[in-house]
Structures are given as structure tokens and as C-alpha cells.
Amino acid sequence: MSRRPPQRRRRPGRSRRQQQDMRLPAVGIAASAAISLMVMVVNWLIAHWWVLVVAVLVLLLGGLGWWQRRTRRAQWQRVRTRALRYGLTQLDALTHRQFEHAIRDLMHRDGCADAAQVGGRGDLGADVKATDPFGRRWVIQCKHRRNGDRGAAVGTPDLQVLNGTGRPVHRADVVVMVTNGRITRPGRAFARQQRLHLVDRQVLAQWAAGSRPLWELLGAVPPPRRPTARS
């Protein structure tokens, strides 16, 4: 019969407690080194206090300069926005997309901070959306005519599309058709029936070249959603 080889005895391993006891001195040494370093830094700063003062002054001056630049940019932006004006000749020369951007900028000038150009494929009749300072939601469809009032007039079919989406889909309080051209008589009659607001070439000229907000130029605008100092 073959004999089994003798089994090797396992050396007793170090217990977890022993390992923790061995780590304690290392932690203590690291903590002592960190405290010593901190004491050295504090003593150095006390001896060279002017370095700390200079660092604080540099940070303060840098922060002050950044704040002044930010404030100045905001002020210039407000000045440029308030001074925004367009003539009909300028508007006629725009592309359709540029015309939408111009209408967005005019709404922003009037105080609609969230005015956005949203026109494009699948826009469902909305080219510009905005919320005025009174809380009313505006949906605007833009019809640009390269030839101005000599171009094709905006008719009832265009207004029917806008009417079908302005309130039911976009949840607008004020639904507007803006054009640098003409609007047909049947289209005007339909707009009155459906409480749509029309900005034709004449109203657009007054709005774009002046300083009055659009809601002051339109009749029968819904009342404010929230009270403001201007209401």
C-alpha cells in the first residue's frame, strides 16, 4: 500500500487585529507629518503676513474686475436691445429665416426675455414663441414677402393653419400672424372671428421702427396673467 505524503502545516496567519495594530503607527506618523507641515505653513504665513495680504487683494481685485466686465456687458446688451429698430426696406431684404429672427429680436426688445425662433420643418404654425412681461404666451407665425406689399397676400388658408394650432397645440394666449406684405379681406374677416391678431405691413412698420411694444399696437389683447408694475 502507498503511503500518503505528509500534509504541510499551514503557518498561522496574522489576525485582522494584528494587522490593524501594525497600521496604527503608520497612521500616527502620517498625521504627525501633516500637523507639522500645517504648523510650518502657518508659522511661515505669520512671518510673511504681507504675502497673504497681497493674495487676498489680488483675488478681490480680480473678482471686482470680473463683476464690472459682466455688468458692463449686460448694460451694453440692454442698450442695444432697447435701441433695436428696423425699417421696411431692411425687413424686405431679409430671408424668411432672418425675418423670423428679426421678429424674435423685436419681441425680446419689448421685454419678452424668453423669445425664441422655433420655425422650421414640423413647427406646426409657430415661428416665434415668447412670454411677455404680463405672463401672456405668444405664438407668432411669420410670412415674409421678398416684394413686400407687391408679393402674394396672406389669405385664409394660412390663417386656418395658425388657428388650428396656436391655442390647441401651443397653448397660446395671443396668436399672431406677422407679414411684411398684405392680408386678404377674407383673411381679415376670419381673423376677427377666431380672435387672431394681424400685423400687416403698416403695423409692422410702426412696431419695428418705433419703441412701443406690440401689445400696445394691437387691439383686444387678453388681460395680463399676472400683475406687474406696468399693468
C-alpha positions in Angstrom: 0.0 0.0 0.0 1.3 3.5 -0.9 1.6 6.0 1.9 0.1 9.4 1.6 2.5 12.3 1.6 2.6 14.1 4.9 0.4 17.2 4.8 2.1 20.5 5.3 1.2 22.5 8.2 -0.2 25.9 7.5 1.6 28.7 9.1 -0.6 30.7 11.3 -1.5 33.9 9.5 -1.7 37.3 11.2 -5.0 38.1 12.6 -7.0 41.2 11.5 -6.4 42.8 14.8 -2.7 42.4 14.5 -2.8 44.0 11.1 -4.8 46.9 12.4 -2.3 47.3 15.3 0.5 47.5 12.7 -1.3 50.2 10.8 -1.8 52.5 13.7 1.8 53.6 14.0 1.9 54.4 10.2 -1.3 56.5 10.6 0.1 58.3 13.6 3.3 59.1 11.7 1.3 60.4 8.7 -0.9 62.5 11.0 2.1 64.0 12.8 3.7 64.8 9.5 0.6 66.6 8.3 0.2 68.6 11.5 3.9 69.5 11.4 3.5 70.7 7.8 0.5 72.8 8.7 2.3 74.3 11.6 5.2 75.2 9.4 2.9 76.8 6.8 1.1 78.8 9.5 4.3 80.0 11.0 5.6 81.0 7.6 2.5 82.9 6.8 2.7 84.7 10.2 6.3 85.6 9.5 5.4 86.7 5.9 1.9 88.1 6.5 2.2 90.5 3.6 2.1 87.6 1.2 -1.4 86.6 2.4 -2.5 90.2 2.2 -1.3 90.5 -1.4 -3.0 87.2 -2.3 -6.3 88.4 -0.8 -6.0 91.8 -2.6 -5.3 90.1 -6.0 -8.4 87.8 -5.5 -10.5 90.8 -4.6 -9.3 92.9 -7.5 -9.8 90.0 -9.9 -13.3 89.3 -8.7 -14.2 93.0 -8.8 -12.8 93.3 -12.4 -14.8 90.2 -13.5 -18.0 91.6 -12.0 -17.5 95.0 -13.6 -17.0 93.4 -17.0 -20.1 91.3 -16.6 -22.2 94.3 -15.5 -20.9 96.4 -18.4 -21.7 93.7 -21.0 -25.2 93.4 -19.5 -25.7 97.1 -19.7 -24.5 97.3 -23.3 -26.8 94.4 -24.2 -29.8 96.2 -22.7 -28.8 99.4 -24.6 -28.5 97.6 -27.9 -31.8 95.7 -27.3 -33.7 98.9 -26.5 -32.3 100.7 -29.5 -33.2 97.9 -31.9 -35.0 99.4 -34.9 -35.9 98.1 -38.4 -37.0 99.8 -41.5 -39.3 98.1 -44.0 -36.5 98.2 -46.6 -34.3 96.2 -44.2 -37.1 93.7 -43.5 -37.9 93.2 -47.2 -34.3 92.4 -47.9 -34.1 89.6 -45.3 -34.6 85.9 -46.0 -37.5 84.1 -44.4 -35.4 82.7 -41.6 -33.8 86.1 -41.0 -37.2 87.7 -40.8 -38.2 85.2 -38.1 -35.1 86.2 -36.2 -35.9 89.8 -36.5 -39.4 89.3 -35.1 -37.9 87.3 -32.2 -35.5 90.2 -31.5 -38.3 92.7 -31.5 -40.2 90.7 -29.0 -37.1 90.5 -26.9 -36.8 94.2 -27.2 -40.3 94.6 -25.9 -39.4 92.7 -22.7 -40.0 89.0 -23.7 -36.9 87.5 -22.1 -37.6 84.0 -23.4 -38.4 85.0 -27.0 -37.3 82.2 -29.3 -37.3 81.4 -33.0 -38.8 77.9 -33.4 -39.8 77.9 -37.1 -38.7 75.1 -39.3 -39.9 71.8 -40.6 -42.7 70.5 -38.3 -43.2 73.8 -36.5 -47.0 73.4 -36.6 -47.6 77.0 -37.4 -45.3 78.6 -34.8 -42.2 80.5 -36.0 -41.7 82.6 -32.8 -42.7 81.9 -29.2 -42.5 84.4 -26.3 -43.9 85.2 -22.9 -44.5 88.9 -22.3 -43.8 90.7 -19.0 -47.5 90.2 -18.1 -47.3 86.4 -18.3 -49.1 86.1 -21.6 -47.8 83.4 -24.0 -47.4 84.5 -27.6 -47.3 82.3 -30.7 -46.3 84.1 -33.9 -46.3 82.9 -37.5 -44.2 84.8 -40.0 -44.9 85.3 -43.7 -42.1 87.1 -45.4 -42.6 88.5 -48.9 -39.5 89.5 -50.8 -41.5 92.0 -52.8 -43.3 93.4 -49.8 -46.9 94.6 -50.5 -46.4 93.6 -54.1 -46.0 89.9 -53.1 -48.6 87.3 -52.6 -51.2 88.3 -49.9 -51.6 86.2 -46.8 -55.0 84.5 -47.1 -57.5 82.4 -45.1 -55.7 79.1 -45.6 -52.6 80.4 -43.8 -54.7 81.7 -41.0 -56.6 78.5 -40.7 -53.4 76.6 -40.1 -52.4 79.1 -37.4 -55.8 79.0 -35.8 -55.8 75.2 -35.7 -52.5 75.0 -33.7 -52.0 78.3 -31.9 -54.2 77.6 -28.9 -54.9 73.9 -29.0 -51.3 72.8 -29.6 -49.1 75.6 -28.5 -51.3 76.8 -25.6 -51.0 80.5 -26.7 -52.9 83.4 -25.1 -52.1 85.6 -28.1 -51.9 84.2 -31.6 -50.4 86.5 -34.2 -49.8 86.5 -38.0 -46.9 88.8 -39.0 -46.1 89.7 -42.6 -44.3 92.4 -44.4 -46.9 92.1 -47.1 -50.7 92.2 -47.4 -53.6 90.2 -45.9 -56.7 89.5 -47.9 -60.1 90.7 -46.9 -61.5 87.2 -46.3 -58.4 86.6 -44.2 -59.1 89.6 -42.0 -62.7 88.6 -41.5 -61.6 85.1 -40.5 -59.0 86.5 -38.1 -61.7 88.7 -36.4 -64.0 85.7 -36.0 -61.2 83.5 -34.5 -59.6 86.2 -32.3 -56.4 86.1 -34.3 -54.1 89.2 -34.3 -52.8 90.5 -37.6 -49.6 92.5 -38.1 -49.6 93.6 -41.7 -47.0 95.9 -43.4 -48.4 99.1 -41.9 -48.5 97.8 -38.3 -45.1 96.1 -38.8 -43.5 99.4 -39.9 -44.9 101.2 -36.8 -43.7 98.4 -34.5 -40.3 97.8 -35.9 -39.3 101.4 -36.3 -40.7 102.6 -33.0 -40.3 101.8 -29.4 -43.9 100.7 -28.3 -44.4 97.0 -27.6 -46.5 95.1 -29.9 -49.4 94.6 -27.4 -49.9 98.3 -27.3 -50.4 98.4 -31.0 -52.9 95.5 -31.2 -56.5 95.6 -30.1 -58.4 93.2 -27.8 -55.3 91.6 -26.4 -56.1 89.2 -23.5 -55.7 90.7 -19.9 -52.4 90.1 -18.1 -51.9 86.7 -16.4 -50.1 88.3 -13.5 -50.0 91.8 -12.1 -46.9 93.9 -12.7 -45.8 97.5 -12.2 -46.8 98.1 -15.8 -50.3 96.6 -15.5 
